Amino acid sequence: MADATTTEPAIRFRDLEQRSEHACWRLHVVASSDPARVGSIHRLETGMTLLGRNPTGPGAVLAFADHTMSRTHVGLIVRGAENRVEVVDRGSRNGTWVAAHRVERAFVGDGAVLRVGALVAVLEADGGAAIAHDAPTREVPGRTEVARKVRAATAAAAHDALGVLVSGETGTGKEFVAAELHRRSRPDGPLVRLNIVAIPETLFESELFGHVKGAFSGAAEGRPGRVREANGGTLVLDEIGELPLVQQPKLLRVLEEAAVRPVGGRADVPVDVRFVASTNADLDAMVQQGSFRADLLARLRGHRVALLPLRQRRADLLDLADEIEPHTEGRRWAEALEPDAVEALLLYDWPENLRELRAALVRLRGGAAGRMATAQDLPAQIVEAVRRRLREANAEPEHHELASAREPRQTRPSRQALLELIERHDGNVGAIARIMDTHRKQVYRWLDYAGIDRSMLDQARDDARS
């Protein structure tokens, strides 16, 4: 007979243990001047992965049609025993940037934002859990492990009629998850929403359960109430943590008996409703404090879907943007933003989550009509927050585009205009900078973006001497 005090897990439970000893890594390409690479995801195998225009060397390679990248620009090294990735610049001309800090060698973790030439990418540590690689949906877009977990949890909840509790910070998209759940489980029935905060306590029962004619002063006619309106479908109870304690037993009765009694009524009315509750509150802590009933929480939390804030799902940011505020010119946001704007959006922490993102997108769309939007077009608080992070980290922001994003910036000259300037000024970058009222580094950036090789400057100078 086995020793009852042993801490060895039972054989039948061993498969439930976490098997992954270290993270698997994926590189999400959020923006790139190589259209074929935008939105692509690359699994980083153990060892070295080299990035560049035409990288050569040991290990795997990822080539980008990007004139701002060196031939072999940067190496990403994954070691099986470490939950981090080593980033090694390979002597590139334009440098390698991690969170807007220029690095020669750095160790980075999950969610790190990389800038390599015009490439902006996010590293994701995939926990290796067995989650189906499903297709993104309109309500729950994104291809990160975080997005797949949300869709998996929603799909699992759709198979029965238990209550669902959707939790997350304000603005993380709880209403979209509720819509996804309704679409998966009861698409032919009504989807009804009720914001608990918006209902005066004295009207709670009437609003939720309905009332009969003459039930109280002013009840000139009967009303079905939200529960019966949702019969055969889904009732979403937003901000359930705000439900007064005195009203909680009344909601619990509906959940347990699948019936409501209208105010002033004499009989129960059976209902078939899927309840979805959402909250940004810690309901377990409220139970401990005595402000939320444990039995009601148990009924509401038959399934749970937890949403992470935007700062913890940076790789999904532009996919979310395409759904919550589509670009009016028929383009995806990744095609409408310059790399500096994408980088700033990814580095910002989004304290108000999707609500704040939508406001920023509206501003970008209106301020950059007909051209690619830059960080200069972003709301000031976003760029200032990113620059503050640089200063606090003792970075050298004057060497990065985001350092001057709020200052007036010239429109980038076209490729043809730059070629004419090179010919007119015999390849003299200093002269071009003076004419354009800018500095030499900016001229070199323009040349790189236009795909003009710097050997053309030498050729122009040689032609002038001959």
N, C-alpha and C positions, 0 to 999 in steps of 0.2 A: 504493500500500500504506500502511495506517495506521501511524503511528509507534508502535512497541511500547512506548515509555516513557511514552505519554500517560496522564494520570490521569483522562481522561474515561471514565465508565462505559460499558460496551458497551450498544448500543441495546436489546438484548433483556432487559437487567437493569434498565432505567430504571424500569419499572413496580413494581419491588420497593422503590424508595426510599420513605422516609417523606414523604408528600405534605402532611400537615397542618402548617401553619405556626404554628398557635395552637390552643388548646384550645377545644372546644365545652363549654358549661356547662349543667348541669341542676340544678334545685332539687328535692330529695327532701323531701316533707312527711312527717315522722316522727310528729308529734303535732299535733293541732289540736282546738279545740272545735267546729269545723265537720266533722261526720262524713263529709261527701261529699269532703272534701279529704285525709283521713288515708290515707297510702300513695300519694298521687298524685305524679307526676313531671312537672315542667314544664321544657321546654327554654327557655333564656334566649337570645333572639335578640340580635344586636348592637344596642346602644342601651340605652334605659331600659326597665325593667319595674317598674311600681308595684304595691305590695301594700297592702291595707287593707280596710276594711269595704265601701267603695264608691269605689275610687280614681278620681280624674280627673286628667288631665294628659297630657303628651306620652308617646308610646310605648305599649307593651303594658301591660295591667292584669291583676292576679289579685285577685279579690274573695273574701273569706272571711266567713262568717257568724260573726263573733267579736266580741263586745261589748268585749273588752279591747284591740282594735286601733282606732286612729284611722281616720277616713274615708279619708285618704291617709296611710299610716303610714311607709313606707320605699320608697326606690328602689334597685334593683340595676342597675348600669350595666356593660355588657359592651362593651369596645372590641376590635376585631378584632386589633390589633397587640399586645395585652397578655395575658399568661397569668395574669390576676388579675381580680377583680370589685370594683368600687367600691360600697360600701354607704353610702347617704346617708339619714339620718333626716330626715323631712319635717315636723319640728316636732311629733312625736307626743306624746301625753299620757303614755303609760307607757314610752316609750323603746325604743330598739333595742339589742340586746345581741349581741355577737360573742364566743364563748368566755367568756361570763359577764361581759364588760366592756361597760359602757354606752358607746356610740359616737355621735358626731354624723356623722362621716365616717371611713371606714376602707377600706383595700384588703385583700382576703382572697384566700386560695388554696384549692386542692383540700382537701376535708374540713372546711372551716370550719363551725362549729355556730352557727346563728342562732336567736335568741329574739325573737319579735315578738308581744307580747301572749301569748296561750296557744299560739301557733304555735311549734313547734320544728322546724327544718329543717336539712338538710345540703347544702352546695354540692359538686357533683362536677364535676371537669374531665374531660370525656370526650375521650380522645385522638383521636377521629374515625376509629379503625381500623374496617375493615369486619367487624364481628362481628354475627352474626344476633341479632335481638331475640327470643330463645327464651323459653319459659315456665320460671319457677323450678321446681325439683324439691324433693322432701323432703330428699334428701341434699345438694343444693347450692342452697339458697334464695338469694334476693336478686336485685335488678334493676339493680345497678350494673354498670359496665363490668368491674370486677374479677370479679364473679360470672359474668358472661357469658363472660369469657375462660376461666374454669375449666371451665364447661360445654362450651365450644367445644373446649378441649384434650382433655377427657374423651371427647367425641363422636368426635373425630378418632382417638383411640387405640383406640376400640372396633372399628374397621374391620379390624384385623389382629391377629396374635398376638404382636407384639413386646412386650418387657418395658416396664413403665411405672414411672418413678420419681416418687413424690409427695414433695415437699419443703416444709418450712415449720416455723415455730417450734412448740414443744410446745403442744398443745391447740388448734391451728388447724383441726382437723377432717379430718386425713388419712385417718382410717378411714372417714369419710363419702364421700370421693372414691373410695376403693377400692370401696365398696359401689355407688356410682353407676356406676363402670366395669363392675363385674360385671353390674349390671342391664342395661346397654346392650349388653354383648357376649355373656355366657354365662349368662343368667338361669335356664336349666334345669339347670345344673350346680351342684355344691357350692361354697360360699364358705368357705374354710378360712383361719384366721389363725394366725400363729406369731410370738410375741414373742421376738426373738433374745436379748434381755437375760435372759429367764426360763429359758434352757436352759443347764445346766452344760456346759462344753466337752466333757467326757468322754461326754456323752449326745447330742451334736449329731447325729452320723450316724444313730444309732438313731431319734431323734425325727423327723428329716427324711426319711430313706430307708427306715426300717423295719428289721426284723431277722427272721431265721428262728428257729424253735424250737431252743433249745440253742446259739445263737450265742455266748452268754457266760453267766457264772454268774448265775443268777436269771432267765434267759430261758425260762420254763416254757412259753411259747407264742409264736408269731410275731405281729408287728405290721406293718401296712402302711406306717406312717409318713405324715407330713403330705403329701408330694408325691403319693403314690398316693391318699390320701383326697380330694385336690383334682382327681383325674383327670376331665377333661371340664368343669372349672370354673376357679376362680381361687384361687391361693395368695397370701396377703398376708404379706409378710415385714416386720414392724414393726421399726424401729430397726436397719436393715441396716448402718448404720455401726459397730455394735457387734460385727459378725461377726469372730471372730478370724482373723488372716491365714492361719493354717495350715488353716482350714476353707474358705477362699474358693475354692481350686482345685476342691474337691469340688462346690460349688454351681455353679461355672462349667461343669463337665462335664455336669451335668444340663441346664443351659440350652442347651448346644451340641448335645447328642446326643438330647435329649428321651427320656431313659431313666434309670432308677435301678437300682442293685444293692443289695438289702438287705444289712445287716451279716450275714455268715455265708453269704450266698447265692452261687451259682455262675453265675448268668446275669442279664443285664440285663432289666429289665421296661420296655417302652415306655410312655410317658405323654403325655397331651395336656393341658397345664396352661398357663394364662396367669399369669405371675408379675408381681405388683405389689409393689414395695419402697417403704417409706416411711422418711424420715429427717429429723432436724433438724440434722444435721451437714453440714459442707462437704466433700463427698466428693472434689471436685477438689483441695482442699488436702490431704486425706488421701492421695491418689495421689502428690502431690508429696513428701509426707513419707515415703512408702513403707509406709504402714499400710493401704492399700486398693489392690487390683489394678486397673490401668487397663482390662484386657480384661474383667473382671467388670463394672466400671462401664459400659462400652460396651454390654454385653449387657442390663444392667438398665435402661439409659436409652435404649431404643428410642424412647420417648415420655417427655416430662417435663411434669408438672403442678405448678406452683409456687403455694403458698397464702400470701397475705399475712396478717399479724396483724390483730386486730380494730381496733387503733388506726388502721389504714390503710383500713378499710372500714366507717366509722361508719354510713353510710346503710343498711347491711344489718343493723344490730345487732338490731332488733326482729323482723325476718323470721327471723333465726337463732334468736332467743329462742323464737319460736312453734314451731319445730321441735324444738329440743333439750330444752325444758321447757315444754310447753303449759300455759296457765292452766287451772285445774281448773273454773272457772265457765263454760267454753265461750266465753270472750271472747278476742280477740287482746290481746296485751300492750299495744298502743297504746291500747286502750280501758280498760285497767285501771290506768293510771299517770297521775298528775298531771304537768303540764308540768315542774315542778322535778325530778321523779324521772327523766323522760326526758332532760332536759338533763344531769343528773349522769352518767347512764349513758353518754351520748354523749361527754362530756368526759373520762371516765376512760380510762386507757391500757391496761387489761386485760393485765398482764404474764403472766398464766396463761391468757389467751384464753378459749376456750369452757368450760373446766373452771371457771374463776372466775365466768364469767357464769352458768353453771347454778347454782352455789351461791348467788349473789346472788338469782336468780329464786326459788329455793326459799324463801329468807328473806322476800322480798317477798310471796310467796303466803301464807305462814303468818302474817306479821305484819299483813297488811291484809285479813283475811277480811271480805267483805261491804262493803268501801269501796274507793275509789280510793287507791292507794299513793302516798306522797309520798317525797321524798328522806330524810325522817326515818326511814323504814322500811328504808333501805339499810344494808348493813354499814358500820360506822364508817370502815374504811380507805378506802372509795370516796369518801365525802364529804370526809374529811380530805385526801385526795390532791388533790381538785378545789380545795378551799379553799387548799391550799398553793400550787397553781399561780397562783391569784389573787393571793396575797400576793407571790409571787416576781415577778409581772408588774407589781407596783406598782398593782394595781387597787384599787377601793374596795368590798371584799366586803360591807361593812355595808349597801350599797344593793341587794344582790341576795338573792333567796330562799335561795340555797345557803349564805349566810353563817351562817345560824342553823338550818340543817337538822338539826343534832344536838341542838338545845335543845328542851325541852318546847314543844309547839305546841298551841294550842286547836283543837278540831275546828271546821271552818268552819261558821258558822251557815247554815241554809237560807235561801232567798230570802224565804219567808214570815216567818221570824223577823227578818230584817233590815228588812223593810217595817214590821213591828210596832214595832221599835226606833226607826225613823225617825219614825213617828207619835207614839210615846210621848215622845220627847225632842225633838220639834219640829225635826228635821233637824240637831241639834247633834252633829257628828261627835266632838267632844271628849268630850261626855257619854257617847256610845255607847262610845267607847274606854275610858273609866273603868269603866263598868259591866262591860264584857267583859274588863277587866284586860289591855288590849293598847295599842298605840299607834295614832295616827290613820292612818298609812300602811297599817297592816294592815286597818283598817276600809275604806279606799278600795279595797284589793285585793279584799276580800270583795264589795264592791258591784260591782266590775268583773266578777268571776267569775260573780256572780248575774245579770248583765245589767241591773242597776239604774242607769238614767241619773242622773247627778249633779244634773240639773235637778230631780229629785224632792226633793232636800235643800232647794233654794231654795223650792220650792213649799210644803214643810212649814213652813219658817221664815215665809213670807208668811202662811200660814194661821194660824200662832200669833200674829202681830201684828195680824191683822184682828179 
